[in-house]
Amino acid sequence: MDHSQTVEQIDPEAAVGLLAQGAALIDVREPEEWSLGRAPEAVHVPLGKIAERLNELPRDRKLIMVCRSGIRSQTAAEALVEKGLPALNLAGGMQAWKVASFPVVADGGLPGEVA
């Protein structure tokens, strides 16, 4: 079954609007990517750890999945939707987030980069 039809794709502006309404931003990139730069409100759950950390994800609000370009986060969102969680994919990932001029921070609150 093709689950790509069941995952809503949103742009960074829509993501920011949903975050303001209480959605959670889940960054599925690898630790090295995360440490370079991320959205300030993001929670880090690497793609390979999604299954084992499933119980840490809120089930009562939308989950916006994000990676570098939107491909890994699409995979994560599909897996979560299949399990009944309200997951969306941030199309274009952190690259689109940065292009839209939303903040990117690194460890210690310093300005971050998207590799």
C-alpha positions in Angstrom: 0.0 0.0 0.0 1.3 3.5 -0.9 1.1 5.6 2.3 2.5 8.8 0.7 -1.1 9.8 -0.2 -2.1 9.7 3.5 0.6 12.0 4.8 -0.1 15.7 4.5 2.7 17.8 3.2 3.1 21.3 4.7 5.4 24.2 4.0 7.4 26.1 6.7 4.8 28.8 7.1 2.1 26.3 7.7 4.4 24.5 10.2 5.0 27.7 12.2 1.2 28.2 12.3 0.6 24.7 13.6 3.4 25.1 16.1 1.7 28.2 17.5 -1.4 26.0 17.9 0.5 23.4 19.9 1.9 21.0 17.3 5.2 19.3 18.0 8.2 19.5 15.6 10.1 16.2 15.5 13.5 16.3 13.9 14.5 12.9 12.6 18.0 13.8 11.3 21.2 12.2 12.6 22.9 13.7 15.7 25.6 15.4 13.7 23.0 17.2 11.6 21.0 18.1 14.7 24.0 19.6 16.4 24.9 21.8 13.4 21.5 23.5 13.4 17.8 23.0 14.1 14.5 24.8 14.6 14.5 26.2 18.2 11.3 24.3 19.1 12.3 21.0 17.6 12.6 17.7 19.5 15.3 15.3 18.3 14.2 11.7 17.6 16.5 10.2 14.9 14.7 8.2 12.2 16.4 5.0 13.4 15.0 5.5 16.9 11.4 6.3 16.1 10.1 2.8 16.8 11.8 2.5 20.2 10.9 6.1 21.2 7.3 5.9 20.0 5.9 6.2 23.5 7.7 9.6 23.9 5.7 11.2 21.1 2.6 13.0 22.0 -0.6 11.5 20.6 -2.9 14.4 21.4 -1.5 16.9 18.9 -0.1 17.1 15.4 3.4 15.9 14.9 5.4 17.8 12.2 8.2 15.6 11.0 11.3 17.3 9.6 14.7 16.2 8.2 17.2 17.9 5.9 15.1 17.8 2.7 11.8 16.1 3.5 12.6 12.5 2.4 13.5 10.9 5.8 10.7 12.8 7.5 8.2 11.5 4.9 9.3 8.0 5.8 8.8 8.8 9.6 5.5 10.4 9.0 4.2 7.4 7.0 5.2 5.1 9.8 3.5 7.2 12.4 0.3 7.6 10.4 0.2 3.9 10.0 0.3 3.6 13.8 -2.6 6.1 14.1 -0.6 9.2 15.1 -1.4 12.6 13.5 1.9 13.1 11.6 2.6 15.6 8.9 5.7 16.1 6.7 7.5 19.4 6.4 8.1 19.4 2.7 11.6 20.5 1.8 12.8 19.9 5.4 15.2 22.2 7.2 16.5 23.5 3.9 13.0 24.9 3.2 12.8 26.2 6.8 16.1 28.1 6.4 15.1 29.5 3.0 11.9 30.8 4.6 14.1 32.7 7.0 12.9 30.9 10.2 15.4 30.6 13.0 18.1 27.9 13.0 20.0 27.4 16.2 22.9 25.2 17.3 24.0 24.0 20.7 24.1 26.8 23.3 21.5 28.8 21.4 24.2 29.9 18.9 23.2 30.5 15.2 23.0 27.2 13.4 23.5 25.9 9.9 21.7 23.4 7.8 24.1 21.1 6.0 
